Amino acid sequence: MKKIVLLWLLSVGAVVLFAQKPVTVKPRLLISTDIGGTDPDDNQSITHYLMYSHLFETEGLVSSPSYGQGSKKELLRMIDLYEKDLPLLQKHQKGYPTPASLKAVCKQGRSGAAPFAGYTTATEGSNWIITCAKKKSKLPLWVLVWGGLDDLAQALHDAPEIQSNIKVYWIGGPNKKWSANSYAYIVANFPKLWFIEANSSYDGFFSNNGVPDSLRNRNYYDRFIKAAGYLGKDYKNYYKGAIKMGDTPALLYLMDGDPNNPYKESWGGSFEKFTHSPRIVFNRNPTLADTVTVYSVVELHLKGPVDNNIPPDSACFTMSVKAKIGEQKWAGFYLGNGDYVIRYCPKQTEMITYSITSPVKGFEERNGQFVVDNVWPGKQRSTDYQLGANWFTDRSDPKLFDDDSQGAQTVLKWRTDVLLDWAKRWKWLQEN
């Protein structure tokens, strides 16, 4: 999107805000989404994508519900709505993909999180990632992951050679909790990937800080979306029309600026290189004297009964975590020889209290606590995952925090531009 140069005439003189440059070549795009699961913000982001889909060479739309009951049927339903609105969109913009072409690249990915190994068996979605990544092209395949990494991890496991053909922008943060094992597999085995790990920058897109009243999350629908086509009517079903769209910055990153240069500003944020991804290993029950890094992989190793009837790498115990958002339960795995293990990724600063129980005979209940700090990626540890030259993450400059969200100002600063541009397209759908 070409941003308009804004000229503000102030009493102290003229100030010019220079525009970002639009992306000149249509990016090859594959979206992995947990749409239809427990968080309806993916429906909002898919709506936004469909209304801008002429900007991309869309090669794949993969349903990857590592948590919840999402499926590609929800993608197909959204495309049906797009089809009804397409004539109005085409009156103003050429190049929109046909609904049939979009449906043809919708694929079903893994349902449920991967086991401790980080991968299991191929899915239609993971195979499609491989197929697209192997196409002959001078352009990379951009894989935007709006949920868990399970299908991407499976694709890399089955065809490791594709790592040089893809570039990944992942909305991490809470999604990291649901795919901790797949994330661990990727960072441990594919450090040469080109990978943006956005754990908190995307928060800037649903921040109301400094945003005009008409563009605030709960006001935008009534001001711009209401009565705007079939997609607009459907939008009311998600958060009652209030904007969240936490996955949209991944798409915005490909719409504006220079996607091949993550250091530069773009609607989807700007990022900095990081060389280590925190992995914190406990061979005991941690206490409040232990502090872990936010978004890190916390790995708890337990000794328990040797049970040859439990298949290796199978879920056999439960970690119940009490945190700010309430209680959540996570599966732990048996590795054989009396070794039990679980990974957990905290998403915010807080105190964590947990208990571990299992139906395995002779397995003792465990309890523990630890504190989560707010410095990512934090100090280095010998157990950390070592990353290659092309791993990028949220900017750490304190001035770029929005409240507690690291790097979120790099997205928030463009939010007004993005929403005003989108408002023009909603207006297209209000025409008779």
N, C-alpha and C positions, 0 to 999 in steps of 0.2 A: 504494500500500500504506500502510495506517495503521500507523505505528510505535507500539509500546507505550511508554508513559511508564515509564521505568526509575527506581526509587527505590533508591538505594544508601544504606544506613545505615552510615556509617563512624564510627570512634571520635572523629573530629574534628567530627562533625555530619552532617546530612542533605544530600545532593547530589541534585538533580533534573535529569535530562536530558530536555528537552522534545522531543516528537515532531515530526516533519515532517507537514505536511498532505498527504493523498492528493489526487491529481488528480481533480477533481469531474466533468469532462466527458470522455467517451471521445475521445482524440485520433484524428484521421484519420492513418493510418499507411501508408507505403510503404517497404519495406526493399529496398535494393540490396546484394546479397551475392555474394562470390566463393566461396560454398559449393561443395565438391567439388573445389576446387583443391589447391594445395600445402600449405595450412595448415588442419588440421581443426578449428580453434577455432570456425569458423563453424557447424559441425554442433552443437557444444556450445551456442552462442548461440541457434540456431534451436530446439533442444530447450527451452531456457528460455523463449523467446518463445511456443512452442506451449502450454506449461503455464500461461501468463499471458495467452493471446490473447483472453480474454473482456474484457480491459480496453481493447481497441482496436477501432476501426473499420478493419479491415485492407483497404486498397484495392489494394495491390500487393506482390508478392514477386518481385523481378527478379534473375535470375542474371546477374551482371556480372563475369565472370572476366577481368580485365585481364591476369592471369598464371595459368597452369595450365589444367586441362581441366575446370573446373566447368561445369555445365549445369543447366537447370531440372528435369531428371530427378531430380537429387538432392533438390531441394525437394519434388517429388512423392513421392519415397520416404519422406522424413521425415514428410510429412503422412499417408501410409499407416500409419506407426507410431502417430502421434497418433490416428488413427481407431480403432485397436485399444484404445488406453487411454482413449478419450473416455468410455465409460460410467462408469468409476470417477471420472474428473474431474467429471462432471456430477452425481454423487451429492452432491458437496460445494459445487459452485459453478454457478450458472446463467449463461447468456449466452455459452457457448463457441460459436465459429463452426463451422458444419458443414464437414467435410472437403471437400465439393463446392464450397462457396463459396471456400475457400482455394485449391483447385486452379484454380478459374476465373480467379484473379488472378495466377497464376504465369506469368511471361513470360521469354523468352530475350533477354538483352542481348548486348552486344558481347563477343566472345572475342578477347583480345589488346589491347594498349595502342593508343591512338590515335596518329596521326603527330604531327609537330611542330606542326601547326595546332591540335591539341587536339580535333578532331572529324573525322568522315569521312562515313559514310552512316548513315541512321536504322536502328534495330533495333526488334524487337518491344518490347523493354524501354524504349527511349527514347520510342517513340510512346506507350506506356502511361503513362509519367510525365506526358507532355503531356495525355493524356486525363483522368487523375485530377486534375491541377492545374487544369484548366479546368472541373471540376464546380462548379456553383453551391453555395456553402456559406459560412456565416458563420465557419467555422473554417478555419485554414490546413491545407495538406497537409504533414505532417511527413515529410521524406525522410531516412531514416537510411541512411547509406552505410557499409557494413562492408568495403569493398574500394576498388577504383579508382573514380574520378569520371567514367569515360568515357561512360556512358549519361546521366548528369546533364548533362554538358557538351553532348552531342549534343542532348538535349531543349531546353536553353537556346538553343543555336544555331538550332534549327529553329523554336522558338516563344519568342522572348525575352520575350514578354508574360507568361509564367507566373512570372517571377521575383518578382512581387508577391504571388503566391498560395501560395508554399511557404516552409517553414523547414527548414534543413538542419542536421543534426548528423552530422559526418564523423569517423570514426576515422582520423586521418591517420597521422603517424609513418611506419612502414615502408610503409603503403599509398600514401604520397605518392611513394615511389620508383617504384612501378609505374604511376602515372598523372600523372607530372610535367607532361606536355604538356596534359592535360585540366585540371589544376589551374591551370596558367599561363593557359589560355584563360579560365577562369571568373573568376579574380581580376582579369585585365586588362580584361574586358569587362562584368562584372556586379558592380561594387563596391557596388551598392545591395541585394544579396541579404541576407537574414537568415541568418547562417551561423556555426555553432560549429565551429571547427577544433581538435579535441582530438588533439594530437600525442603527449601523454604522460600526461595525467590518468588515462586508462583503465588505465595500468600498475598503479594502485592496486588493481585488482580481482584481479590474480593475485600480489599481494605477500603474503608470509607474516609480515611484520613486525608483531608484537604480536597475532597471530591465535591464538585458542585451538587446542590441538593437534587436536581433532576436526574443525576447519574448515580445516585446512591443505590445500594443493592435493592432496597425494598421499593424504590420509586421508579426505577428504570422501566419496569414492565408497563405500568400504567401510562407512563409518558411516551414510550416508543413502540412497545411490542403489542399491546392490547389491540385486538381486532385485526392483526396483521397476518392474514393467510392461515393456512392449516398448521404450519410450523409455529406460528404465534399462538394459536389456540392451544396447541399441545404444550407449549412452554409453561403454561399456568400449572401443569401437573407436577412440576418439580420445584420444591420449596415455595409453593404458592406464587411462583413467578419471580421470587427474589433471586438475584444473580449470585451464583457461587463460581461455577466454571473454573475450578482449580486446575483442570488439565489444559485449558485453552492456551496458556502461555507457550506450551510446546509447539502449537500450531503457529502462534504469532511469531515465534522465532524464525520460522521459514517464510514469513510474509514480508519481512522488513529488515533492512540492514544487510549484513553479509554473514549468512549462516556458517560459512567455513571459518569465520574468525569469531570465536566466542568471547574474545576480549572486548570487541566493539559493542556499542549499544544497539539494542533492537527492542521491538515491542515485547519480545519474549524474554528480555533480561540480558544482562552481560555477566560473564563468569570469569573465574580465575583458575589457574592450574592447581591441582593438589596431587601430592606424590604418595600419600598413604591413606588408606581407609581403615579407621579404627576397628580393631578386633580385640575384645577384652575377654580373657579366659579365666574362669574361676573353677578350681578343683575343690571348692569348699562352699559353704553357704555364706554369701556376702552379708555384710551388716551396714548400718548407716555410716560407718567409718569408711565405706567404699564409695567412691564417686566414679561414674562412668560418663562417657561422652554422648551427648545427644546424637541420634541417628546412627550410633555405632552398632556393631554386631556384638552382643553380649552372649557368650557361650558358657553354659553351665555343664560341667562334666560330673557325673555321679557314679558311684560304685553301688552295685546292687547284686541281686542273686543271679547266678548263671542259669539261664533257662534256654535249653536247646530247642524248645518248642516255639520260641519267638523267632520269626524270620529276621535276619539282619536288616537293619535300616527300616524297621517297621515301627509305626507309632504304637506306644504301649504305656505311656504315662501322660499326665496332664499337669500343666503349670497354670494355676489360677492367679492372675495378676490384678491387684487392686491399685488403681491409679485415678487421676483426676476425672477421667471420662467414665469411670465405673469399673466393673469387673469384666475381664476378658479371659478366655481360656485358650491355651496354646498346646499343641501336640509335641511330645518329646519322643525320642527314638532310641531303639536298642541297636547297638553296633556289634553285639556279640561279646563273649568272654566277660560278662558282667559289667560291660561299659554302657552307660546310658548318657544321652546328651540332648540338649535343647538349645536353640538360638532364639534370642529375643532382641528386637530393635526398638529402643525407646524413642518417641517422637517429640518430646517436649521436656522442659525443665520441670522436675517434680521428684517426689519421693515414691519409690516403688516398693510395695509389699507383696510377697508372693507365697504361695504354698504349692507343693508338688505331691501328688498322690498317684497311685497306680493300682490296678487290680492284680498285678503280678504278685504271687505269693512270696512273702518275705521281703518285699520292697517297703522300706521305711519312709514315712512321710517326712518331707523336708520343708523348712520355712526359712525365709530370708528377706532382707531389705537392702536397698542401695539407693544412692542419690544420683540424679541425672543433672549434669551441668548444661550450659548453653553455649559452649565453645566448640564449633565444628571446623576442621577435623580434630583440633586439639593437639596435645602433645603426642609424640611418637612413642610407640611401645614395640618391643621385639616381636610381639604376636600380631602386629598389624599386617594387613594386606598391602604389598608394595605395588604401586601403579606405574604404568608407562608414561610416555610423553604427552599423551592426548586425552587425559582425564581432567575434567573441569567441574567446578562446583560453585556454590553460592559465594559471592564476594564477602570477605570477612571484615571490611572496613566498618567500624562502628557507625559511621555516618550513613551507611546504606541499610541499616536495620530499619524495619518498620515495626514498632513495638518490639516484640521478642523474635521477629522473623528476620534471620540473616539474609542480606542481599535483596530483600523484598522491595526496596526503593527503586531498584533497577527495572522493575516491572511497573510499580505504582506510578512512576513519573510519566508513563505513557498511557495510563488507563483512560484518561479523558479522551485522548486522540482516538483510541481504539473504539470506545463506546459511541462516540459521535460518528465515526465512520460506519459502524454497524447500524446506527440509527437510520442512515440513508437507505440501507437495504431493507430495513423493516418498512420504511415508507413505500418502497416499491411494492411490497405485498399488501399495502392498504388501498391500492388502486382498484377501481372497479373495471 
